[in-house]
Amino acid sequence: MNGCFSTANGYFRGLTTQSENYLNAHSKRGNMAPSHAPAHRTTQRILEILTLIAAEKDGLSLTDLCRAMDAPKGSLYPILKTMSDQRFLSQDPTSGRYHMGAMTALCGRAFEQNDGTFKLLNECARQVVDACGETCQVGFRDGSYVRYLLRVDSPQPVRLASVPGVTLPLHTTAIGKALLSALPNQEVDQLVKIPWERLTSHTLATPELLHLELDQVRAGDFAYDRGETSEGVTCIALPVHKGDQIPWGIGVTTPAFRLDQHKEALIKEVLAASRATLESLLA
């Protein structure tokens, strides 16, 4: 076992005091009661536009957005024009496609710098990469998909389908399975409906196979993606608990050819220590 990780929990101890103080100072932010007021239609469309464009590296056209949102051009164009004028979006003069703008980038940077939970998740992910030398990701459930919040690449990067902001089906990914383990199988079946999307020939074929893996995660085992999202790529993940909820999953991704018995044991130990740290600080 890697010498720097001979005491796994101790590897993350340096995070504890600084992160705990920061989270305590900002704990009131997450304690507001949810509002049951109806959604404001224009605001909802603005947020949906940002979410859709953030997930497309090549941007989206007005037609693309209208189709995705089932909205008329006359309703979306004034919103896009205002967002572009205010630099929350930028429009390619040649293709007409919309991309994220400078002001959106500044908002994202402010979140990364000021949100205590994000800083803790990001720092734990960096510690994981330092300890095992492979890419670490954190994601959360967004409907029937996992949305990736952050990724810290290893010194030996691997081409991944998952980048921050992108969504992938819950049933194909290790982090997605870790998140699904919070739900009983009946709710899983309602959320992940068949026929479901198969990204590779290794994607699970039936709900029964998914149930079997989720039962193992609920019993304390690790969640796996064995080439189910990308051929030749393996991900190992754990759910991160906060009370009786599982708001995040944390996973390590590596090319299958690098995952020998020693590396798999190291990844599991590092992930277990990282989760223990996160759950202690987020309790």
C-alpha positions in Angstrom: 0.0 0.0 0.0 1.1 3.5 -0.8 3.2 4.8 2.1 1.6 8.3 2.1 -1.7 6.6 2.7 -0.6 4.2 5.5 -3.2 5.9 7.8 -6.0 6.6 5.4 -8.1 8.8 7.6 -5.1 10.8 8.7 -4.4 11.7 5.1 -7.5 13.9 5.1 -7.1 15.3 8.6 -5.6 18.5 7.3 -8.9 19.4 5.8 -10.9 19.1 9.0 -10.3 22.3 11.1 -10.3 24.8 8.2 -13.3 23.3 6.4 -15.3 22.7 9.6 -14.9 26.3 10.6 -15.9 27.5 7.2 -18.9 25.3 7.0 -20.1 26.3 10.5 -19.8 30.0 9.6 -21.9 29.4 6.5 -24.3 26.8 7.8 -27.4 29.1 7.8 -27.3 29.3 4.0 -28.8 25.8 3.6 -31.4 26.0 6.4 -34.1 28.1 4.8 -37.4 26.4 4.4 -38.2 25.5 0.7 -40.7 27.8 -1.0 -43.9 26.2 -2.3 -44.7 29.3 -4.5 -45.3 28.5 -8.2 -42.2 28.9 -10.4 -41.9 32.2 -12.2 -42.0 31.2 -15.9 -39.4 33.6 -17.3 -37.0 32.9 -14.5 -37.5 29.2 -15.0 -36.7 29.6 -18.7 -33.5 31.6 -18.0 -32.3 28.8 -15.7 -33.2 26.1 -18.2 -31.3 28.0 -20.9 -28.2 28.2 -18.7 -28.4 24.5 -17.8 -28.8 23.3 -21.4 -26.0 25.5 -22.8 -23.7 24.6 -20.0 -23.9 20.9 -21.0 -23.1 21.5 -24.7 -19.5 22.4 -25.4 -20.4 23.4 -29.0 -23.2 25.7 -27.9 -26.9 25.7 -28.9 -28.8 27.6 -31.5 -32.2 29.3 -31.0 -33.8 26.4 -32.8 -32.0 23.9 -30.6 -33.2 25.7 -27.5 -36.8 26.0 -28.7 -36.9 22.3 -29.5 -35.4 21.3 -26.2 -37.6 23.6 -24.1 -40.8 23.2 -26.3 -41.0 27.0 -26.4 -41.7 29.3 -29.3 -38.9 31.4 -30.8 -40.8 34.6 -30.0 -40.7 33.8 -26.3 -37.0 32.7 -26.1 -35.4 35.2 -28.4 -35.9 38.3 -26.2 -34.5 36.3 -23.2 -31.5 35.3 -25.2 -31.0 38.8 -26.5 -31.0 40.2 -22.9 -28.7 37.5 -21.6 -26.3 38.1 -24.4 -26.4 41.9 -24.0 -25.6 41.4 -20.3 -22.8 39.0 -21.1 -24.3 36.0 -19.4 -24.3 34.4 -22.9 -22.2 35.0 -26.0 -23.4 34.3 -29.5 -21.1 33.1 -32.3 -21.5 35.6 -35.1 -21.0 32.9 -37.7 -23.0 30.0 -36.5 -25.5 31.9 -34.4 -25.0 29.4 -31.6 -25.1 30.5 -28.0 -22.3 29.8 -25.5 -21.8 30.6 -21.8 -20.7 34.2 -21.3 -18.1 36.0 -19.2 -20.6 37.0 -16.5 -21.7 33.4 -16.1 -18.0 32.4 -15.7 -17.6 35.0 -13.0 -20.7 33.7 -11.2 -19.3 30.2 -11.3 -15.9 31.3 -10.1 -17.6 33.1 -7.2 -19.4 29.9 -6.3 -16.3 27.8 -6.4 -14.4 30.3 -4.2 -17.1 31.1 -1.7 -19.3 28.0 -1.2 -18.0 26.0 1.7 -19.5 22.6 0.6 -18.0 22.9 -2.9 -14.6 23.8 -1.5 -14.7 20.8 0.8 -15.8 18.4 -2.0 -13.1 19.8 -4.3 -10.4 19.6 -1.7 -11.3 16.0 -0.9 -11.3 15.1 -4.6 -7.8 16.6 -4.9 -6.6 14.6 -1.9 -8.0 11.5 -3.6 -6.1 12.1 -6.8 -2.9 12.8 -4.8 -3.3 9.5 -3.0 -4.2 7.2 -5.8 -3.1 9.0 -9.0 -6.4 8.6 -10.8 -9.2 11.0 -11.8 -11.8 11.8 -9.1 -15.3 13.2 -9.7 -18.3 14.3 -7.6 -21.9 14.3 -8.9 -25.5 14.7 -7.7 -28.8 13.4 -8.9 -30.7 15.5 -11.4 -33.9 13.6 -12.2 -33.0 10.3 -13.8 -29.4 11.5 -14.5 -26.3 12.2 -12.6 -25.0 15.7 -13.1 -21.2 16.1 -12.5 -20.3 18.9 -10.2 -16.6 18.7 -10.3 -13.7 16.7 -11.7 -10.0 16.6 -10.6 -7.9 15.0 -13.3 -5.0 12.7 -12.6 -1.5 13.2 -13.8 -2.3 10.4 -16.3 -5.5 11.8 -17.8 -8.1 9.6 -19.4 -10.7 10.7 -21.9 -14.0 10.8 -20.1 -17.6 11.4 -21.1 -18.2 13.1 -17.7 -17.2 16.7 -17.4 -18.6 19.2 -14.9 -22.1 20.2 -15.9 -22.7 17.1 -18.1 -25.4 14.6 -17.3 -25.3 10.8 -17.8 -27.9 8.2 -17.1 -27.9 7.1 -13.4 -28.0 3.4 -14.3 -24.8 3.5 -16.4 -22.4 5.2 -14.0 -20.8 4.3 -10.7 -21.7 7.6 -9.1 -25.3 7.3 -10.4 -25.6 3.8 -8.8 -24.2 5.2 -5.6 -26.9 7.9 -5.7 -29.7 5.4 -6.6 -28.8 3.4 -3.5 -30.7 6.0 -1.5 -33.9 4.9 -3.0 -35.9 1.6 -2.7 -36.0 -0.5 -5.8 -39.6 0.4 -6.6 -38.7 4.1 -6.8 -35.6 3.3 -8.8 -37.9 1.5 -11.4 -40.1 4.6 -11.6 -37.1 6.9 -12.1 -35.1 4.7 -14.5 -37.7 3.4 -16.9 -37.3 0.7 -19.4 -36.4 0.5 -22.2 -33.4 2.4 -20.9 -30.5 3.9 -22.7 -27.5 1.7 -23.3 -24.2 3.6 -23.8 -22.1 0.5 -24.5 -22.5 -3.2 -24.8 -21.6 -3.5 -21.1 -24.4 -1.3 -19.9 -26.7 -3.3 -17.6 -29.5 -4.9 -19.5 -32.3 -5.4 -17.0 -33.7 -3.8 -13.8 -32.9 -7.0 -11.9 -29.2 -6.6 -12.6 -29.4 -3.0 -11.4 -31.3 -4.0 -8.3 -28.6 -6.6 -7.5 -25.8 -4.0 -7.7 -27.8 -1.4 -5.7 -28.4 -4.0 -2.9 -24.7 -4.5 -2.7 -24.1 -0.7 -2.4 -26.8 -0.5 0.3 -25.0 -3.3 2.2 -21.8 -1.2 2.2 -20.1 -2.3 -1.0 -18.7 0.0 -3.7 -20.6 1.0 -6.8 -19.0 0.1 -10.1 -19.2 1.2 -13.7 -17.3 -1.5 -15.7 -17.2 0.0 -19.1 -20.9 0.7 -19.0 -20.5 4.4 -19.9 -17.2 4.3 -21.9 -15.6 1.2 -23.3 -12.4 0.3 -21.5 -13.0 2.7 -18.6 -13.8 1.7 -15.0 -15.2 3.8 -12.2 -15.5 3.0 -8.5 -17.8 5.1 -6.3 -19.4 5.6 -2.9 -22.5 7.5 -1.8 -21.8 10.4 0.5 -24.5 10.6 3.3 -25.8 13.7 5.0 -28.3 12.6 7.6 -30.6 10.1 5.9 -30.0 11.7 2.5 -27.4 10.9 -0.2 -26.8 14.3 -1.8 -23.5 13.4 -3.6 -21.6 10.5 -4.9 -17.8 10.5 -5.2 -15.9 8.2 -7.5 -12.5 7.4 -9.1 -12.2 6.7 -12.8 -9.3 4.9 -14.5 -8.6 3.0 -17.7 -9.4 -0.7 -17.1 -5.9 -1.7 -18.1 -4.5 0.3 -15.1 -6.9 -1.3 -12.6 -4.9 -4.2 -11.1 -5.6 -5.7 -7.7 -3.2 -3.3 -5.9 -4.7 -0.2 -7.6 -8.3 -1.2 -6.9 -7.5 -1.8 -3.2 -5.8 1.6 -3.0 -8.7 3.4 -4.7 -11.2 1.8 -2.3 -9.2 2.8 0.8 -8.8 6.3 -0.5 -12.5 6.7 -1.3 -13.6 5.3 2.0 -11.3 7.7 3.9 -12.6 10.6 1.8 -16.2 9.7 2.4 -15.6 9.4 6.1 -14.1 12.9 6.1 -16.9 14.4 4.1 -19.7 12.8 6.2 -18.0 14.0 9.4 -17.7 17.6 8.2 -21.1 17.7 6.6 -23.0 16.2 9.5 
